[in-house]
Amino acid sequence: MDIDFSPQDLEFQREVRAWFQANTPESLKRKVITGQMLQKDEIVQWQRKLDDRGWLVTGWPKEYGGPGWTPTQRYIFDLERAAANAPVGLSMGVIMLGPVLIAFGTPEQKAQYLPRIRRCEDWWCQGYSEPGAGSDLASLKTAAVSDGDDYVINGSKIWTTYAHWATHMFCLVRTANTGKKQEGISFLLIEMDRPGIEIRPIVSIDGEHHLNQVFFTDVRVPKRNLVGREGQGWDIAKYLLTHERTSIAGVADSKAHLANLRAAASERRSGGRPAIEDPALRLKIARAEIDLMALEYTNFRVLAATAAGKAPGPESSLLKTMGTAVQQTLSELDVELAAELAWPWHEQGEFGQGRFAHAMPRYCFSRAATIYGGSDEVQKNVLAKMLLAGGAH
Ligand SMILES: Cc1cc2nc3c(=O)[nH]c(=O)nc-3n(C[C@H](O)[C@H](O)[C@H](O)COP(=O)(O)OP(=O)(O)OC[C@H]3O[C@@H](n4cnc5c(N)ncnc54)[C@H](O)[C@@H]3O)c2cc1C
């Protein structure tokens, strides 16, 4: 899709494109194209490189180290980053906690944590979900009981992505059991080396260790680690979730994925011809492309609203639902194109030097995309409420 960028935006695009072409390590490109999991060190090194260039915390205000870009520039940046097969990394500190601290943190919390997030000196994980509280997050039970200058934490969090890499967790805890259940929730920062924290791994269907269950037994956390007021955790969590859902849509990465899929379909031969000449496969790729185009237009609408000063609202649910559906379709098409090569035990041979060696694990793990960050059904409930209340913005 062509849109009219201003001459300044086009100049910016050339600069960003050239930087990613010159600076993205081949090893990372390969992992991105084939859908392999990045290790912590790779993400940290890459993010420090971006920060050296001033391009890591692109969504933060200038006074906290952001580059001061317009929403259009941020969009162009993401497009060029993905087109270069450069990873987005997964920094919950940069994408989620940073904006929360900027909006709700004390001056001391901002001074202590924001620079360390930027330099990837701390690794943050998200402690929201519990065994009995996922979609119905407000039912969470992990208790924070006041005791002098500390809270004493007891309970358990589950599905905690990269808790085993984390130095810190931003956590929703229950500080009161009276009134509406949302009103008793607080937002607390917890150092992961505090006595009484135990992390147990959960290996997912792709055979990788992304997830964990975290147990808290009489863990003492100082009250200065509370973000916002006691009982304000639910509002903070909702603020954070709109940021999370908008970023999960992954338009730029799906565009790059589609381009890589097309290239592979031209290279791979099926029945003596390039696979891309198979009408059934072409139709499926075209459908994915149309869905992606619709998603991109929706993303533009959200960008335009953001540029006009509106925070992303229920539109982020639309982006999340549509975006993750496209991601799943593309991973299915990878497996279809790979055919026998998608099986991990298959001899990969010369073709694409193992281009599809990770197609099946990636396909399997991408099923989770319509669960994490709020399940598909829950997003659709949000959208239905918006429509009943008078339609989209
Ligand atoms: C790969 C992965 C990574 C994750 N990372 C993190 C993390 O880092 N930190 C964290 O806190 N959590 C994380 N999660 C947890 C995630 O947020 C929850 O899995 C999600 O919110 C769903 O909750 P649940 O698993 O308890 O399912 P449930 O809430 O029990 O839902 C089960 C099913 O019921 C449906 N359902 C539930 N309520 C409704 C309703 N009202 N209307 C219609 N249908 C409904 C759901 O859509 C789903 O299909 C992660 C999950 C995954 C899979």
PDBQT file of the ligand as one rigid body, heavy atoms in Angstrom, charges set to zero:
ROOT
HETATM    1  C1  LIG A 401       2.433 -17.553  25.665  1.00  0.00    +0.000 C 
HETATM    2  C2  LIG A 401       1.771 -16.827  26.796  1.00  0.00    +0.000 A 
HETATM    3  C3  LIG A 401       2.468 -15.836  27.470  1.00  0.00    +0.000 A 
HETATM    4  C4  LIG A 401       1.865 -15.185  28.566  1.00  0.00    +0.000 A 
HETATM    5  N1  LIG A 401       2.608 -14.259  29.259  1.00  0.00    +0.000 NA
HETATM    6  C5  LIG A 401       2.076 -13.694  30.383  1.00  0.00    +0.000 A 
HETATM    7  C6  LIG A 401       2.877 -12.822  31.191  1.00  0.00    +0.000 A 
HETATM    8  O1  LIG A 401       4.052 -12.548  30.910  1.00  0.00    +0.000 OA
HETATM    9  N2  LIG A 401       2.295 -12.322  32.310  1.00  0.00    +0.000 N 
HETATM   10  C7  LIG A 401       1.002 -12.573  32.673  1.00  0.00    +0.000 A 
HETATM   11  O2  LIG A 401       0.550 -12.044  33.669  1.00  0.00    +0.000 OA
HETATM   12  N3  LIG A 401       0.237 -13.421  31.926  1.00  0.00    +0.000 NA
HETATM   13  C8  LIG A 401       0.746 -13.979  30.795  1.00  0.00    +0.000 A 
HETATM   14  N4  LIG A 401      -0.020 -14.855  30.042  1.00  0.00    +0.000 N 
HETATM   15  C9  LIG A 401      -1.349 -15.200  30.511  1.00  0.00    +0.000 C 
HETATM   16  C10 LIG A 401      -2.488 -14.664  29.672  1.00  0.00    +0.000 C 
HETATM   17  O3  LIG A 401      -2.680 -13.278  29.885  1.00  0.00    +0.000 OA
HETATM   18  C11 LIG A 401      -3.747 -15.492  30.006  1.00  0.00    +0.000 C 
HETATM   19  O4  LIG A 401      -3.504 -16.798  29.543  1.00  0.00    +0.000 OA
HETATM   20  C12 LIG A 401      -4.988 -14.931  29.369  1.00  0.00    +0.000 C 
HETATM   21  O5  LIG A 401      -5.354 -13.716  29.955  1.00  0.00    +0.000 OA
HETATM   22  C13 LIG A 401      -6.182 -15.937  29.471  1.00  0.00    +0.000 C 
HETATM   23  O6  LIG A 401      -6.359 -16.334  30.786  1.00  0.00    +0.000 OA
HETATM   24  P1  LIG A 401      -6.439 -17.902  31.183  1.00  0.00    +0.000 P 
HETATM   25  O7  LIG A 401      -5.273 -18.579  30.571  1.00  0.00    +0.000 OA
HETATM   26  O8  LIG A 401      -6.594 -17.967  32.656  1.00  0.00    +0.000 OA
HETATM   27  O9  LIG A 401      -7.726 -18.446  30.462  1.00  0.00    +0.000 OA
HETATM   28  P2  LIG A 401      -9.228 -18.303  30.968  1.00  0.00    +0.000 P 
HETATM   29  O10 LIG A 401      -9.485 -16.906  31.401  1.00  0.00    +0.000 OA
HETATM   30  O11 LIG A 401      -9.511 -19.378  31.956  1.00  0.00    +0.000 OA
HETATM   31  O12 LIG A 401     -10.036 -18.563  29.635  1.00  0.00    +0.000 OA
HETATM   32  C14 LIG A 401     -10.315 -19.881  29.145  1.00  0.00    +0.000 C 
HETATM   33  C15 LIG A 401     -11.193 -19.740  27.895  1.00  0.00    +0.000 C 
HETATM   34  O13 LIG A 401     -12.457 -19.118  28.242  1.00  0.00    +0.000 OA
HETATM   35  C16 LIG A 401     -12.678 -17.960  27.431  1.00  0.00    +0.000 C 
HETATM   36  N5  LIG A 401     -13.317 -16.910  28.218  1.00  0.00    +0.000 N 
HETATM   37  C17 LIG A 401     -12.960 -16.496  29.456  1.00  0.00    +0.000 A 
HETATM   38  N6  LIG A 401     -13.773 -15.491  29.867  1.00  0.00    +0.000 NA
HETATM   39  C18 LIG A 401     -14.671 -15.278  28.868  1.00  0.00    +0.000 A 
HETATM   40  C19 LIG A 401     -15.760 -14.371  28.687  1.00  0.00    +0.000 A 
HETATM   41  N7  LIG A 401     -16.079 -13.477  29.623  1.00  0.00    +0.000 N 
HETATM   42  N8  LIG A 401     -16.455 -14.422  27.523  1.00  0.00    +0.000 NA
HETATM   43  C20 LIG A 401     -16.129 -15.317  26.562  1.00  0.00    +0.000 A 
HETATM   44  N9  LIG A 401     -15.099 -16.217  26.681  1.00  0.00    +0.000 NA
HETATM   45  C21 LIG A 401     -14.379 -16.192  27.811  1.00  0.00    +0.000 A 
HETATM   46  C22 LIG A 401     -11.290 -17.531  27.001  1.00  0.00    +0.000 C 
HETATM   47  O14 LIG A 401     -11.324 -16.789  25.792  1.00  0.00    +0.000 OA
HETATM   48  C23 LIG A 401     -10.565 -18.858  26.818  1.00  0.00    +0.000 C 
HETATM   49  O15 LIG A 401     -10.861 -19.397  25.570  1.00  0.00    +0.000 OA
HETATM   50  C24 LIG A 401       0.541 -15.504  28.942  1.00  0.00    +0.000 A 
HETATM   51  C25 LIG A 401      -0.147 -16.485  28.245  1.00  0.00    +0.000 A 
HETATM   52  C26 LIG A 401       0.442 -17.142  27.188  1.00  0.00    +0.000 A 
HETATM   53  C27 LIG A 401      -0.342 -18.223  26.491  1.00  0.00    +0.000 C 
ENDROOT
TORSDOF 0
